[in-house]
Amino acid sequence: HAGHDQGGESEKSATTVNLDSDQPVRMPSGEVYLPKTTQRLLNIRTQNTNESTVYLTLQLAGHVKADPNYQGQVQASINGRILQSDQDAPFKGQWVSKGQQLAQLTPIAGRFDQGNQQAQLEELNSALYLAENRLVMLNKLEGSVPNKSFIEARNEISSLHKRRDAVAKSLGGLEILRAPVDGTIISADVKPGQIVEEREVLFEIINPKRLRVEALSYNNDSNFKIMKAFVNNDGGEPIELKYLGRSAALKGHAVPFLFEIVQDNPSLVVEQAVELVITTSKESTGIVLPHAALVKDRKGNDTVWIHDKAEMFLERNVDWKYVDGDNVVIIKGVKNQERVVTQGATLLSQ
């Protein structure tokens, strides 16, 4: 029996906490005793809460896209061979101006097709020779031949010239490939002597100063106005966006939103994955706190630390929503005029 008494005293002493110590202590109730000296070492900062009404935000994943108004492709209109030119071959990343020559293409055809074209060219030359001689004879009979015959002869000669030039060009004429827009070449795999097919894409050009961002929202409730939006640029200033519109059709079970990058020369590239922060027209009333005030407890729940007394802190579960990239609004779990830890909350949990 004496052993049972000693056991009771030992159990009682195990739950006794010395609050006069300079060491942090977690109480059996979950509270944390944190001396002032330790608070200064951990750089603990708190904020007095005040209830307010704010616009809610969404954080969406997006991709950078080229503006189709400032994007172009250079394709081969015929089967041909790339010719060696005096200029250096265009390369990826090169800036080109609209109308600038990129390559030269000489037409090629199979032996059968080439023979047919050559025969057609000879027939056109013969027909043109006869038509010109006929016009000479008509000129000698001027006055006794109606004007209609002169008009028909001249029109026939003009038509034969155009047809002959077209066939001759297909046999040996050059096609100049030029840039359709001002911009940077992002695709160029063309070499002298290379044989290309009709409609094959030889160059792709975009203007890196004119980009767009497409974001997908999986939120079923997309009936809201967008007040403002920006790209969360890690380590730099946020990149402002201009809202263009949303699609009326789903894309992969999500609603696509389209934005235009306002800055002239943002530090973004096409197909880069970005994070968007969108301020909506929806309002919420609660306690606005920095996002750093939120921490996870041992069960994975979102919590904040309440500065209850001078050296005592309480952990409390909360419900929250985004306000912007740095702040959240607590809609449940924090009362007005309480002190919440806004800096050092993670260290306090540890």
VENNORQUI-V714156 format. One record per backbone hydrogen bond with DSSP energy under -1.0 kcal/mol. CO is the residue of the C=O (numbers start at 1). NH is the residue of the N-H. E is the energy in kcal/mol with one decimal. If there is no record, write none. Layout:
co={CO & CO}
nh={NH & NH}
e={E & E}
//
This chain:
co={1 & 2 & 3 & 4 & 5 & 6 & 7 & 8 & 9 & 10 & 18 & 25 & 27 & 31 & 32 & 33 & 35 & 36 & 37 & 38 & 39 & 45 & 45 & 47 & 49 & 52 & 54 & 56 & 58 & 60 & 61 & 62 & 63 & 64 & 65 & 67 & 70 & 72 & 74 & 74 & 76 & 79 & 80 & 81 & 82 & 91 & 94 & 96 & 97 & 100 & 103 & 104 & 105 & 106 & 110 & 111 & 112 & 113 & 114 & 115 & 116 & 117 & 118 & 119 & 120 & 121 & 122 & 123 & 124 & 125 & 126 & 127 & 128 & 129 & 130 & 131 & 132 & 133 & 134 & 135 & 136 & 137 & 139 & 141 & 146 & 147 & 148 & 149 & 150 & 151 & 152 & 153 & 154 & 155 & 156 & 157 & 158 & 159 & 160 & 161 & 162 & 163 & 164 & 165 & 166 & 167 & 168 & 169 & 173 & 175 & 177 & 177 & 179 & 183 & 184 & 185 & 187 & 191 & 194 & 196 & 197 & 200 & 203 & 204 & 204 & 205 & 206 & 207 & 210 & 211 & 212 & 213 & 214 & 215 & 217 & 220 & 222 & 225 & 228 & 229 & 230 & 231 & 231 & 233 & 239 & 240 & 242 & 245 & 254 & 255 & 256 & 257 & 258 & 258 & 259 & 260 & 266 & 269 & 272 & 274 & 275 & 276 & 277 & 278 & 279 & 279 & 282 & 284 & 286 & 287 & 289 & 290 & 291 & 295 & 297 & 301 & 302 & 303 & 304 & 305 & 306 & 306 & 311 & 312 & 313 & 314 & 316 & 319 & 319 & 321 & 322 & 326 & 327 & 327 & 328 & 329 & 330 & 332 & 338 & 339 & 340 & 343 & 344 & 345 & 346}
nh={5 & 6 & 7 & 8 & 9 & 10 & 11 & 12 & 13 & 14 & 21 & 33 & 30 & 27 & 313 & 25 & 39 & 40 & 41 & 42 & 44 & 342 & 343 & 340 & 337 & 286 & 284 & 280 & 278 & 276 & 216 & 274 & 214 & 271 & 212 & 70 & 207 & 205 & 202 & 203 & 199 & 108 & 196 & 106 & 193 & 94 & 185 & 183 & 100 & 179 & 177 & 83 & 175 & 81 & 114 & 115 & 116 & 117 & 118 & 119 & 120 & 121 & 122 & 123 & 124 & 125 & 126 & 127 & 128 & 129 & 130 & 131 & 132 & 133 & 134 & 135 & 136 & 137 & 138 & 139 & 140 & 141 & 142 & 144 & 149 & 151 & 152 & 153 & 154 & 155 & 156 & 157 & 158 & 159 & 160 & 161 & 162 & 163 & 164 & 165 & 166 & 167 & 168 & 169 & 170 & 171 & 172 & 173 & 107 & 105 & 102 & 103 & 99 & 96 & 206 & 93 & 204 & 194 & 82 & 80 & 200 & 76 & 74 & 186 & 187 & 72 & 184 & 210 & 67 & 261 & 65 & 259 & 63 & 257 & 255 & 222 & 224 & 281 & 279 & 241 & 277 & 233 & 239 & 236 & 231 & 262 & 260 & 258 & 251 & 217 & 247 & 215 & 244 & 245 & 213 & 242 & 268 & 272 & 64 & 62 & 232 & 60 & 230 & 58 & 227 & 228 & 56 & 54 & 52 & 330 & 328 & 293 & 294 & 303 & 300 & 297 & 318 & 295 & 316 & 341 & 308 & 314 & 34 & 309 & 32 & 306 & 304 & 331 & 332 & 329 & 57 & 291 & 323 & 324 & 289 & 321 & 287 & 319 & 49 & 307 & 47 & 45 & 348 & 349 & 350}
e={-1.6 & -2.0 & -2.1 & -1.9 & -1.9 & -2.2 & -2.4 & -2.1 & -2.0 & -1.4 & -1.1 & -3.8 & -2.0 & -3.6 & -2.0 & -2.2 & -2.3 & -2.0 & -1.8 & -2.6 & -2.5 & -2.4 & -1.6 & -2.5 & -1.9 & -2.6 & -2.4 & -2.9 & -3.0 & -3.3 & -1.6 & -2.4 & -2.5 & -3.1 & -3.2 & -2.0 & -1.2 & -2.9 & -3.1 & -1.5 & -4.3 & -2.1 & -2.5 & -2.4 & -3.3 & -1.8 & -2.3 & -2.3 & -2.2 & -2.3 & -2.9 & -2.1 & -3.2 & -2.4 & -3.3 & -2.3 & -2.1 & -2.5 & -2.2 & -2.4 & -2.5 & -2.2 & -2.1 & -2.2 & -2.2 & -2.3 & -2.2 & -2.6 & -2.5 & -2.1 & -2.2 & -2.2 & -2.3 & -2.0 & -2.1 & -1.9 & -1.8 & -2.1 & -2.1 & -2.0 & -1.4 & -1.1 & -1.2 & -2.2 & -1.1 & -2.2 & -2.3 & -2.1 & -2.4 & -2.4 & -2.2 & -2.0 & -2.4 & -2.3 & -2.3 & -2.1 & -1.9 & -2.3 & -2.5 & -2.4 & -2.2 & -2.1 & -2.7 & -2.4 & -1.8 & -1.1 & -1.9 & -2.4 & -1.1 & -2.7 & -3.6 & -1.4 & -3.3 & -3.0 & -2.2 & -3.5 & -1.7 & -2.1 & -2.9 & -2.0 & -1.8 & -1.8 & -2.6 & -2.6 & -1.2 & -2.7 & -3.7 & -2.0 & -1.6 & -2.0 & -3.6 & -2.5 & -2.2 & -3.2 & -2.7 & -1.2 & -1.7 & -1.4 & -2.9 & -2.2 & -2.6 & -1.3 & -1.8 & -2.0 & -2.8 & -1.9 & -2.9 & -3.0 & -3.0 & -2.3 & -2.3 & -2.6 & -2.6 & -1.5 & -2.4 & -2.9 & -1.4 & -1.7 & -1.9 & -2.6 & -2.9 & -1.9 & -1.7 & -2.5 & -2.7 & -1.1 & -2.9 & -2.6 & -2.7 & -3.6 & -3.0 & -1.9 & -1.5 & -3.1 & -1.7 & -2.1 & -2.1 & -2.4 & -2.7 & -2.6 & -1.4 & -2.7 & -2.6 & -1.6 & -2.3 & -3.7 & -2.1 & -2.1 & -1.4 & -2.8 & -1.8 & -3.1 & -2.2 & -1.7 & -2.7 & -1.7 & -2.2 & -2.3 & -2.8 & -2.9 & -2.2 & -1.8 & -2.0 & -2.0 & -1.7}
//
